[in-house]
Amino acid sequence: MRSNYQTSEEPSPENTARPSAIHNLVSVLASLVLTFLVAELLGLNRFLRGWIEGRYFGAYIATLTLSLAVILGPALTRKSWAIKLNLSNSMWAGLVIGLPCGIIALILSPIFLGKGFGPATGALKHPFYLIVVGALSLGWLYGGLAAVICYLLTHNRRRYLMLLLVIVLLIGVLELGLGGGILGKF
């Protein structure tokens, strides 16, 4: 005799539980916040604060986060594409998408600070320098970190996420204890 708990239907792709759009949005936003915290603990933001001075740092981080949310978010949470990506491919996608996001943030930061379009048009006159400065602005690293964290959140790999955060926290504590840093003092 068949139990009341068994069904004769096989689960179809429509019946399986997939993350909703709200879950994906929350995962992307949480991954961006965690990326900022990881960068802070590893000293990457200290490097950027020394390189991008004053108010420009806050504007750069805000525009970088916004551009990553707009470009990387839909790319990583798109059901047809993101489900097929494994962790390393998600990381590479984040690295590749993060570089133009860093360049976009460098161009838009002065505009948001009220400096006008002069610095942006000046930067666009020399695209090679813009790419080099974009690479130094670590947007690609933020994109890679955000993609890995977003992958771990959307694929319910919270144990690995916690392990990543514990390792980063230990590196941050060791860095404080040694008085230096991976990238030096700024």
N, C-alpha and C positions, 0 to 999 in steps of 0.2 A: 504494500500500500504506500502511496506517495505522501510525503509529509506536506503540511500546509505551507512550509517555508520554501519549498522548491518550486521553481517555475520551469515551464517547458521552453520559454523563450530564451534565446541567446542574446546577450547584450549587444545592441546595435551601436554604431558610433554616435547616433543621436541620443541614446539613453545613457551613455557613459558620462561621468561627471568631469566636465572640463572647467577650467577657471573662467569665471565670468569677466566681463570687461572691467567691472569695478575692482575685482581681485587683481587683475593685471595692472590697472592704474595704481592701486595701492602698492603693489610689488615694485613698480618702477619708481614711485616716489620714495618708498622705503629704501630701495637700493641706492638712490641718489644721496639720501641722508646718511646712510651707512658708509657710502663711498667718501663723503666729506669727513666723517669721523675717522675712517681708516687712514685717509691722507693726513689728517691732523696728528694721529698717533705715530705715524711713520715719519713725520717731519717733512712731508712733501709740501704742505702749506707753508711751513717755515721758509722753505726754499723760494716758493712763489712770493711770499711776503717780502723777502729780501730783494727779489727781482722786480716785482710789480709793487710799487710803493704806494703807501697811503690809501686814499679812497679808491684808487684804481683796483686794488686787490678785491675788495668787496664787490665792486661792480663786475669785475672779471669773473669771480666765482658765481655770482648770481646769473650772469648771462651764459656762462658755461653750463650751469645746471639747467637753465631754461632750454638751451639749445639741445642738450643731451636728452631732456625729457621730451622735446618735440620730435627729434629725429630718431634717437635710439629707442625710445619707449615703444612706438608703434612697430618698429622693426623687430624687437625682441618678443613682443607679445602677440604678434600676428599668428593666428592659429595655423595657417597653412605653412608658414615658413619656420616659426620658432620651435614648433614641436619636433621638427626634423633636425634641429641643431643639437649637437652635444655640447659639453662644457667647453672644450677647446675651440670649437667653431664659434660659439657665442663670444668667447674672449677675443678671438681674432676679429669678429664683426665689430665688437666694441672698440678695439684698438683702431680699426680702419675708420669707423664712424667718428671716433673721438678726436682725431686730428682736424678734420674740417670744423668740428664743433669748437675746438680751441681757437681756430683762426677766426671763426664767426664771432666768438666772444671777444677776441682782441680788437676786432673791427668795431663791434657795437658798444663796447664799454665806454669809450669817450663820448659817444652820442648820448648814452643814458646819464652821463655826468654833466651834460649841458655844454660840452666842448664843441658841439656841432659836427658837421661832416668833414671838416678839414683834415683831422688826423686819419679818418677812414680813407679818404681819397688819396692822401699822401702814402698810406700804406699799400694801397692797391697799385700804385705806380711801380712798385718793385716786388713782383710776385715771388721771386726766389727768396728774398729776405723775409717775406711774410711767411713762407713755408718753414724756414729755419726757425724763426721766432715762434711760430705755431708749434713746432716740435719741442722747443724749449719751454713752452708754456704748459706742458704736460697734459694737454687736453686728451691726447691719445691714451695716457695712463689712467686718467679719470674714466674715460670711456670703457677701457678694458676692465677696470675694477667694477664699474657699475654693471657691465654685462655679466660678469661672473656672479656678482651678488644677486642680480635679477634672475639669473638662471637658477641659482640655488633656492631662491624664494618661490619662483613659479613652479619648480619641479619638486617642491616639498622636501628639499635636502637641508633641513634646518640643522641637523647634526653637523654637517660639513660647514655650514655657515657659522655655527657656534665655534667650531674648531678654528676656522679662519680668524674669527674675532678674538679668540683667546690667544692665538699665535701673535696677532698684531698687538694685542695688549701687552703680552710678554716682551715683545720687541720694544714697545714704547717705554715700559718700565726699565728694561736694560739700558735703553738709551738715556733715560733720566739718571740712572745710577752711574753710568759711565761719564756723564757730564758732557758728552759730545753729541754725536748724531751720525746717522748714515750719510747725511749730506753736509755735515759740519754745522757750526754755529753761525747764526745770522743775527 
